[in-house]
């Protein structure tokens, strides 16, 4: 049974999935980010809800002026580079932060990619159109990955605040990365909020 089949079977029994359900079948999540991203896309397309391990209450979004993260929140200067994890985190920190305009541009590409995926399911689409839609899907996938990578340092910064509370640091990072992937699905740039509004709730 494939990972996706196992998750779909569990979702059919429970009526939903949790981040722990996904981590159980993908314990080495940092080495399976592409597979994890594809799973999230497919689960979203078939309507399977993925919840955090807490009551799922949609947070009240705050005005954008109050949620724009302080530069210090993104500072990873104190992270040690003496181990593989530290090097991974430093590598993530090399991805530049996004401006509001860049977030909107990437979100539009993700949106176009989703619509193209839906249209591509129509068997009546001619070859030229299918090729165009395929290109939009790939652009959307790349934009989605960029949104996630550009906000990984935010996850790390938040996770640092919870160190020493009984949860391993890597588990916090995994939870945060899953939260980022869900944030991409929920991000609605039309409402005027920054991506960090969605990405910090996990």
Buried (B, 14 or more C-beta within 10 A) or exposed (E): EEBBEEBBEBBEEEEEBBBEBBBEBBEEBBEBBEEBBBBBBEBBEEEBBBBBEEEEEEEEBEEBEEBBBEEEBBBBEEBEEEEEBEEBBBEBBEBEBBEBEBBBBBBEBBBBBBBBBEBBEEEEBEEEBBEBBEEBBEBBBBBBBBBBBBBBBBBBBBBBEBEEEEEEBEEBBBBBBBBBBBBBBEBEBEEEBBBBBBBBBB
